[in-house]
């Protein structure tokens, strides 16, 4: 009985963790920051935002 309940719980956990979404272009948008905001961010955060925006430019045609 414990094995069955454990398996049901594990199955429910896997199913409930799935997300329904669209393509990157359908769900993401460019991240636009002011110079003041950029000044407060770490280099890693700025690099991550730049990578996000560059990906959007390539895949979705976002303009700079």
The first five atom37 places (N, CA, C, CB, O) and aatype in JSON, in Angstrom:
{
  "aatype": [20, 20, 20, 20, 20, 20, 20, 20, 20, 20, 20, 20, 20, 20, 20, 20, 20, 20, 20, 20, 20, 20, 20, 20, 20, 20, 20, 20, 20, 20, 20, 20, 20, 20, 20, 20, 20, 20, 20, 20, 20, 20, 20, 20, 20, 20, 20, 20, 20, 20, 20, 20, 20, 20, 20, 20, 20, 20, 20, 20, 20, 20, 20, 20],
  "atom_mask": [
    [1, 1, 1, 1, 1],
    [1, 1, 1, 1, 1],
    [1, 1, 1, 1, 1],
    [1, 1, 1, 1, 1],
    [1, 1, 1, 1, 1],
    [1, 1, 1, 1, 1],
    [1, 1, 1, 1, 1],
    [1, 1, 1, 1, 1],
    [1, 1, 1, 1, 1],
    [1, 1, 1, 1, 1],
    [1, 1, 1, 1, 1],
    [1, 1, 1, 1, 1],
    [1, 1, 1, 1, 1],
    [1, 1, 1, 1, 1],
    [1, 1, 1, 1, 1],
    [1, 1, 1, 1, 1],
    [1, 1, 1, 1, 1],
    [1, 1, 1, 1, 1],
    [1, 1, 1, 1, 1],
    [1, 1, 1, 1, 1],
    [1, 1, 1, 1, 1],
    [1, 1, 1, 1, 1],
    [1, 1, 1, 1, 1],
    [1, 1, 1, 1, 1],
    [1, 1, 1, 1, 1],
    [1, 1, 1, 1, 1],
    [1, 1, 1, 1, 1],
    [1, 1, 1, 1, 1],
    [1, 1, 1, 1, 1],
    [1, 1, 1, 1, 1],
    [1, 1, 1, 1, 1],
    [1, 1, 1, 1, 1],
    [1, 1, 1, 1, 1],
    [1, 1, 1, 1, 1],
    [1, 1, 1, 1, 1],
    [1, 1, 1, 1, 1],
    [1, 1, 1, 1, 1],
    [1, 1, 1, 1, 1],
    [1, 1, 1, 1, 1],
    [1, 1, 1, 1, 1],
    [1, 1, 1, 1, 1],
    [1, 1, 1, 1, 1],
    [1, 1, 1, 1, 1],
    [1, 1, 1, 1, 1],
    [1, 1, 1, 1, 1],
    [1, 1, 1, 1, 1],
    [1, 1, 1, 1, 1],
    [1, 1, 1, 1, 1],
    [1, 1, 1, 1, 1],
    [1, 1, 1, 1, 1],
    [1, 1, 1, 1, 1],
    [1, 1, 1, 1, 1],
    [1, 1, 1, 1, 1],
    [1, 1, 1, 1, 1],
    [1, 1, 1, 1, 1],
    [1, 1, 1, 1, 1],
    [1, 1, 1, 1, 1],
    [1, 1, 1, 1, 1],
    [1, 1, 1, 1, 1],
    [1, 1, 1, 1, 1],
    [1, 1, 1, 1, 1],
    [1, 1, 1, 1, 1],
    [1, 1, 1, 1, 1],
    [1, 1, 1, 1, 1]
  ],
  "atom_positions": [
    [[0.82, -1.19, 0.0], [0.0, 0.0, 0.0], [0.87, 1.26, 0.0], [-0.94, 0.0, 1.21], [0.56, 2.23, -0.69]],
    [[1.95, 1.23, 0.77], [2.85, 2.39, 0.84], [3.51, 2.62, -0.51], [3.91, 2.19, 1.94], [3.66, 3.77, -0.94]],
    [[3.9, 1.54, -1.19], [4.53, 1.68, -2.5], [3.56, 2.32, -3.5], [5.01, 0.32, -3.01], [3.95, 3.17, -4.3]],
    [[2.32, 1.9, -3.46], [1.32, 2.44, -4.38], [1.1, 3.92, -4.11], [-0.01, 1.68, -4.26], [1.06, 4.73, -5.05]],
    [[0.96, 4.29, -2.85], [0.77, 5.7, -2.5], [1.99, 6.53, -2.9], [0.5, 5.85, -1.0], [1.84, 7.66, -3.37]],
    [[3.17, 5.98, -2.7], [4.39, 6.68, -3.08], [4.44, 6.89, -4.59], [5.63, 5.91, -2.61], [4.81, 7.96, -5.07]],
    [[4.08, 5.87, -5.34], [4.08, 5.98, -6.8], [3.03, 6.99, -7.27], [3.83, 4.61, -7.44], [3.29, 7.77, -8.19]],
    [[1.86, 6.98, -6.66], [0.82, 7.94, -7.03], [1.29, 9.35, -6.72], [-0.5, 7.64, -6.28], [1.1, 10.26, -7.53]],
    [[1.89, 9.54, -5.56], [2.4, 10.86, -5.19], [3.48, 11.32, -6.17], [2.95, 10.85, -3.75], [3.48, 12.47, -6.6]],
    [[4.4, 10.42, -6.52], [5.47, 10.77, -7.46], [4.89, 11.12, -8.83], [6.48, 9.61, -7.59], [5.34, 12.08, -9.47]],
    [[3.92, 10.36, -9.29], [3.29, 10.65, -10.57], [2.58, 11.99, -10.54], [2.3, 9.54, -10.94], [2.7, 12.78, -11.47]],
    [[1.86, 12.26, -9.47], [1.17, 13.54, -9.33], [2.18, 14.69, -9.3], [0.32, 13.56, -8.05], [1.94, 15.73, -9.91]],
    [[3.3, 14.5, -8.62], [4.32, 15.55, -8.55], [4.9, 15.83, -9.93], [5.44, 15.14, -7.58], [5.14, 16.99, -10.27]],
    [[5.13, 14.8, -10.73], [5.68, 15.0, -12.07], [4.67, 15.71, -12.98], [6.09, 13.66, -12.69], [5.04, 16.59, -13.75]],
    [[3.43, 15.34, -12.87], [2.4, 15.95, -13.72], [2.16, 17.39, -13.32], [1.1, 15.15, -13.64], [1.98, 18.25, -14.19]],
    [[2.14, 17.67, -12.04], [1.83, 19.02, -11.58], [2.98, 19.99, -11.83], [1.49, 19.01, -10.11], [2.77, 21.21, -11.77]],
    [[4.16, 19.5, -12.1], [5.31, 20.38, -12.33], [5.45, 20.8, -13.78], [6.57, 19.7, -11.88], [6.27, 21.66, -14.1]],
    [[4.68, 20.21, -14.66], [4.79, 20.6, -16.06], [4.13, 21.95, -16.27], [4.16, 19.55, -16.97], [3.15, 22.29, -15.61]],
    [[4.67, 22.69, -17.19], [4.1, 23.99, -17.49], [3.67, 24.02, -18.95], [5.12, 25.12, -17.2], [4.26, 23.37, -19.81]],
    [[2.66, 24.77, -19.2], [2.19, 24.94, -20.56], [2.71, 26.29, -21.02], [0.63, 24.86, -20.66], [2.46, 27.31, -20.38]],
    [[3.4, 26.29, -22.11], [3.95, 27.54, -22.6], [4.09, 27.52, -24.1], [5.3, 27.82, -21.96], [3.82, 26.51, -24.76]],
    [[4.49, 28.62, -24.61], [4.67, 28.71, -26.05], [6.14, 28.77, -26.38], [3.95, 29.93, -26.61], [7.0, 28.39, -25.58]],
    [[6.41, 29.25, -27.55], [7.8, 29.4, -27.96], [8.42, 30.56, -27.18], [7.9, 29.64, -29.48], [7.72, 31.32, -26.52]],
    [[9.72, 30.67, -27.26], [10.44, 31.75, -26.59], [9.84, 33.09, -26.98], [11.94, 31.71, -26.92], [9.62, 33.96, -26.13]],
    [[9.58, 33.26, -28.27], [9.09, 34.56, -28.77], [7.68, 34.86, -28.26], [9.1, 34.57, -30.29], [7.31, 36.03, -28.14]],
    [[6.9, 33.84, -27.97], [5.54, 34.05, -27.5], [5.49, 34.42, -26.02], [4.71, 32.82, -27.74], [4.56, 35.09, -25.58]],
    [[6.48, 33.98, -25.26], [6.4, 34.18, -23.81], [7.41, 35.16, -23.25], [6.57, 32.87, -23.12], [7.27, 35.61, -22.11]],
    [[8.42, 35.51, -24.02], [9.46, 36.41, -23.53], [9.38, 37.77, -24.22], [10.84, 35.81, -23.73], [8.82, 37.9, -25.3]],
    [[9.97, 38.76, -23.57], [10.03, 40.12, -24.1], [11.42, 40.68, -23.8], [8.91, 41.02, -23.47], [12.11, 40.19, -22.91]],
    [[11.83, 41.7, -24.55], [13.13, 42.31, -24.27], [13.16, 42.91, -22.86], [13.45, 43.4, -25.31], [12.15, 43.41, -22.36]],
    [[14.31, 42.84, -22.24], [14.51, 43.48, -20.93], [15.18, 44.81, -21.2], [15.36, 42.58, -19.95], [16.31, 44.86, -21.69]],
    [[14.51, 45.87, -20.87], [15.02, 47.22, -21.1], [15.33, 47.85, -19.74], [13.99, 48.09, -21.91], [14.47, 47.91, -18.86]],
    [[16.55, 48.33, -19.59], [17.0, 48.92, -18.33], [17.46, 50.35, -18.57], [18.13, 48.09, -17.7], [17.92, 50.7, -19.65]],
    [[17.34, 51.16, -17.53], [17.91, 52.51, -17.59], [19.39, 52.41, -17.22], [17.16, 53.49, -16.64], [19.83, 51.39, -16.7]],
    [[20.15, 53.45, -17.5], [21.57, 53.46, -17.12], [21.72, 53.33, -15.61], [22.25, 54.74, -17.62], [22.65, 52.69, -15.14]],
    [[20.81, 53.94, -14.86], [20.87, 53.85, -13.4], [20.65, 52.41, -12.93], [19.82, 54.78, -12.76], [21.3, 51.96, -11.99]],
    [[19.74, 51.7, -13.56], [19.5, 50.3, -13.2], [20.71, 49.44, -13.52], [18.25, 49.76, -13.92], [21.09, 48.58, -12.73]],
    [[21.3, 49.66, -14.68], [22.49, 48.89, -15.08], [23.62, 49.11, -14.08], [22.94, 49.29, -16.5], [24.35, 48.18, -13.76]],
    [[23.76, 50.34, -13.6], [24.84, 50.65, -12.66], [24.7, 49.89, -11.35], [24.87, 52.14, -12.38], [25.71, 49.67, -10.67]],
    [[23.49, 49.49, -10.97], [23.29, 48.79, -9.7], [23.39, 47.28, -9.83], [21.94, 49.16, -9.13], [23.45, 46.58, -8.81]],
    [[23.42, 46.76, -11.05], [23.45, 45.32, -11.25], [24.88, 44.79, -11.27], [22.74, 44.95, -12.56], [25.83, 45.51, -11.58]],
    [[25.0, 43.5, -10.94], [26.31, 42.85, -11.03], [26.64, 42.62, -12.5], [26.33, 41.51, -10.23], [25.76, 42.64, -13.36]],
    [[27.92, 42.39, -12.76], [28.35, 42.11, -14.13], [27.65, 40.86, -14.67], [29.87, 41.93, -14.19], [27.3, 40.8, -15.85]],
    [[27.46, 39.87, -13.81], [26.79, 38.64, -14.23], [25.35, 38.88, -14.63], [26.85, 37.62, -13.12], [24.86, 38.3, -15.6]],
    [[24.66, 39.73, -13.88], [23.26, 40.05, -14.21], [23.17, 40.79, -15.53], [22.62, 40.88, -13.09], [22.3, 40.51, -16.35]],
    [[24.07, 41.74, -15.73], [24.09, 42.48, -16.99], [24.37, 41.53, -18.15], [25.15, 43.62, -16.95], [23.75, 41.64, -19.2]],
    [[25.3, 40.61, -17.96], [25.63, 39.64, -19.01], [24.43, 38.74, -19.31], [26.85, 38.79, -18.6], [24.17, 38.42, -20.48]],
    [[23.7, 38.32, -18.28], [22.53, 37.46, -18.48], [21.43, 38.21, -19.23], [22.0, 36.96, -17.12], [20.79, 37.64, -20.12]],
    [[21.21, 39.47, -18.89], [20.21, 40.27, -19.59], [20.62, 40.49, -21.04], [20.0, 41.62, -18.87], [19.79, 40.42, -21.94]],
    [[21.89, 40.75, -21.26], [22.39, 40.94, -22.62], [22.2, 39.66, -23.44], [23.88, 41.35, -22.6], [21.78, 39.72, -24.59]],
    [[22.51, 38.52, -22.85], [22.34, 37.24, -23.54], [20.86, 37.01, -23.87], [22.88, 36.08, -22.69], [20.53, 36.54, -24.96]],
    [[19.98, 37.33, -22.94], [18.54, 37.2, -23.15], [18.1, 38.05, -24.34], [17.76, 37.6, -21.88], [17.4, 37.58, -25.24]],
    [[18.52, 39.3, -24.34], [18.13, 40.22, -25.41], [18.74, 39.84, -26.75], [18.53, 41.64, -25.05], [18.09, 40.0, -27.78]],
    [[19.97, 39.33, -26.75], [20.59, 38.89, -28.0], [19.89, 37.66, -28.55], [22.09, 38.59, -27.77], [19.71, 37.53, -29.76]],
    [[19.48, 36.75, -27.68], [18.72, 35.58, -28.11], [17.4, 36.01, -28.73], [18.46, 34.62, -26.92], [17.0, 35.5, -29.78]],
    [[16.72, 36.96, -28.09], [15.46, 37.46, -28.64], [15.65, 38.15, -29.98], [14.82, 38.42, -27.67], [14.8, 38.04, -30.86]],
    [[16.77, 38.85, -30.13], [17.05, 39.52, -31.41], [17.23, 38.49, -32.52], [18.3, 40.41, -31.29], [16.75, 38.68, -33.64]],
    [[17.94, 37.39, -32.21], [18.18, 36.35, -33.21], [16.91, 35.57, -33.54], [19.26, 35.39, -32.72], [16.59, 35.36, -34.71]],
    [[16.19, 35.15, -32.5], [15.05, 34.26, -32.7], [13.76, 34.99, -33.07], [14.82, 33.46, -31.47], [12.94, 34.48, -33.83]],
    [[13.6, 36.2, -32.54], [12.3, 36.88, -32.64], [12.35, 38.18, -33.42], [11.77, 37.15, -31.28], [11.31, 38.78, -33.69]],
    [[13.54, 38.63, -33.77], [13.66, 39.88, -34.51], [13.52, 41.13, -33.65], [12.65, 39.91, -35.58], [13.17, 42.19, -34.16]],
    [[13.79, 40.99, -32.34], [13.71, 42.17, -31.47], [14.7, 43.21, -31.96], [14.0, 41.8, -29.99], [15.79, 42.86, -32.42]],
    [[14.34, 44.45, -31.87], [15.23, 45.55, -32.25], [15.94, 46.09, -31.02], [14.44, 46.68, -32.96], [15.4, 46.04, -29.91]],
    [[17.14, 46.59, -31.22], [17.94, 47.14, -30.11], [17.37, 48.44, -29.61], [19.38, 47.35, -30.54], [17.92, 49.04, -28.68]]
  ]
}
